[in-house]
């Protein structure tokens, strides 16, 4: 009968179980098994080290479907791997990262920001001084939410269980910030009485369609004026066009195009006689 050494190493969120033969058997190699939804593949020819510590054998990358890491029910916690650990959102939206841990028992789940190893939460207690960060527990799910995301929130976040050794699965958060670009020169000179036309293109696809504002200096452009129109179109990209008819000296100033939760662009308009 074979004995099992279950290392429960999580490599890209999949447990590897190494099986070594008893000393009384004639086999010179061991088998590595990894299971996905009941399917088993065996890798032959992995020999144990003389120290008794098994070598790192494989990395396995999940690409599709809800999958559970290989696990023996008599053992401790294990992750349920989501279809993807890549999360992409638009700046300003809430980011939700869900970590599913089965058979947690008396262990604790923590969320850690990888870039500075800052512990954001342990169990249901949030340690971050950032009020945008919260954690919730539902059944086997440990859910961390970051509200009103900013580009600086992008990066890797680790869900960790305090087993020995630690079990960890990592999520990558990408925060897309919309960027405005006003076509043409940065400074425009316009004859009094002529028409001013400014076209603004939003550079990122995740911008909410239609949420584009125009400012003259620090004031929202008066769209109630019969001389002013704003036409915003959403096709492959979002384009917003500001038109000011019969331009007068008072129409001079810094004009800015502001996408929702993104970076603006601006031009200077001089109305001359």
N, C-alpha and C positions, 0 to 999 in steps of 0.2 A: 504494500500500500504506500502511496506517495504522501509525503508531507508537504504542506504548502507554506511558503513564506509570503505573506501578503504585505507588500510594501506600501500599497495605496499611493504610489507616486502619481500626481496629477500632471500630465504632460499635455498642454493644450486642452485641459479640462477632461481628460480621459484617464481612468485608473488603469495601470498595468499590473497584472498579477503574475509573479514569477514562480514557476513550479520546479523544484529540484528533486532529483531522485534520492531515495534512501541510500545509505552507504552500502547496503547489501545488494543493490541492483548492479547490473553490468553496464548500465548506460553511462556514457561519458559526457552527455550533454543534458541540458534542461530545456524545457519548453516555456515559451511566453505566450499567454493567451490574452486576447482582448475581445470583448463581446459587445455587439451592438444589436439591441433589440432581438436577442436570442441567437444571433449569428456569431459563430466562433471561428477565429483564424488562429493557427498555431505556427510559431516561428521556432525552428529547430536549430540546435547547434550553439546555444548560449551557455557557456560554462561558468559556474560560480567561481568567484575569486577565492584564493587561499585564505583570505581573512574572513570569509563567510559573508561578505557584503556583496550583494548582487550588482552587476554593472548596469549602467543606464543603457537600455536596449533600443528603444524606439521612441519617436515622437509621432503622434497621430493627430491629424487635423480634421475636425468636424466641418463639413461643408453644407449639409442640408438635413432638415428634419429634426424633430425633437428626439434626442437620444439620451440614454442614461449610461453613465460610466459603468464598466464591469464591476460587479459587487457581489459579495457573499452576504446574505441577509444576517448571518450571525456576527458580522463585523460591525464597525461603527458607521459614522456619517459618510455620505457620498453625494456628489453633485449630479443634478439633472442638467445636461448641457443644452442650452437654447439653440435654435436654428442658426443664430449668428450672435457674436459678441461685439459686432461693430454697430455703433449707434451714431447716427448723423441727424442733427437737428439745426434749425435756424436760430440764430442769436435772438434771445428774448423769450424763446419757448422754454418749457420745463423739460429737463432731461430725466428719464426714468430708467434706472438700471435694476433688473430683477435677477436675484440669485436664488436658485432652488436647491435646498439641501434636504435630503431624505435621512431619516433615522438620526436626527441631530442629538437626541438624548439630552444630557446635561452640558453639552458643549455650547460655545458661544460663536455667533457669526459677527464678524467685523468687516466694515468697509474702510479701505485704505486708499488714499491718493498716492499713486506710485512715485510721482516725480520728486516729492519731498518726504515720502513715507509717513505722511500725516494721517493719524487714525481719525476718521470722520465719525465713526459710530462703533459701538459694541453692544450686541443685543439690540434692544429697542431704545438705547440711550445715544443721542447725538452729542459728540464731543466738540464739534466745530463751533467756533464763535460766529461763523457765517450763518445768519438766520435763514438764508435761502436753502440750507441743507436740512433734510428731514429723513427719517427712516421709519418704515412701517413693517409689521409682521402679519402675514396672512397665510395660515396653514403652514406649508413648507417653504413659502416664499419670503425672502428678505429683500425689501424694496427700498432703494435709496433714490430720493428725488432732489434735484437741484433746480430751483425755480429761477426764472429770469436769467437764463444762462448768458454768459459773456464769452468772447473768444478765449480769455484766459482760463476758462473752465475745461478747455479741451485737454485730452491726454488719457492716460491709462488709470483705471480704477480697479482695485483688487478686492474680491470677496474672499475672505479667509475664515477658516474654521480652526479653532485652537486645539487641534489634535497634535499628537507627537509622532512624526514631524507634522508641521503645519500643512493643511490642505488649502490650495489657492487656485482660483480661476480669475482671469483678467478680462476686463471689458475696455474697449477703446472708444472714447467719446470724441466726435468731431463736431465742432460748432461753426456753422457757416454764417459769415457776416455779409449782408448785402452791401454792395458798393455802387455808389452813383457815379456817373461820368457824364458831364455836360459837353456835348459836341462843340467843336470849334475852339476859338482862341480864349485865353483866360481873361482878356480885357477887350471889350467891344466899344466902338464909337458909333453912335447912331444919330442920324439927323433928326432934329425936332419935327414932329408930325408924321414920321415914318413908323413902320411896325417893327417891334422887337419880337423875335422868335427864338426861344431857347429850347433845345431838345435834350432830354436827359434819359440815358440808358442805364438800366439797373443790371449789374454784372452777374448777379448770382441767381440761380434758378429757384432757390427756396424762399425767396421773398414772397410775402403775401400779396397776391395781385391787387393792384389798385391803391395800395396804401403808400402813396407818394405825396409829400407836401412840398410846397414852394414858399420860400421866404424872401422878402426884400429887407435887407439888413436884419433886424431882429423881429420883424413883424411878419405875420402870415399874410401872404398875398391876398388881396381883397378880390375874391372870385365873384362877388356880387356886382362889381363894376361892369358896366356894359362894354368897357374897353378891354376887359381881361377874360381870357378863356384858358382853361386847363384841360387838355385832352390826354387821357391815359389809356394805352392799349396794351393788352396782354396777349402775346402770341408765343413764340419760342422764348422771347425775352420781354420784359416790361419796359415800355417806352412812354415817357410823359413829356408833353409839349406845352410850354407856357407861351402864350401870345399876348402882347400888350399893344393895342392899336393907338394911333395918334399920340405917339410918345411925347411927353413933355419933360421939362427939367426935373420935376418932382419924381419922375420914374427912374432917375439915376440911382445907382446904389449897388450893393453886393447882393446878388441873387443866388440862393442856395436851393438845391434839390435834395430832399431828405427822404430816403426810403425807410420803410418801417424797420426799426431795430437794426439799422445799418449805418455805414459811413456816408456822409453827404459829400457833394461836390459843389463848387461855387464859381461864379464869374463876376467880374466887375463890368457894369454897364454905365457908360457916360453918354448922356443925351446932350448934343451940341446944336447950336443954331447954324 
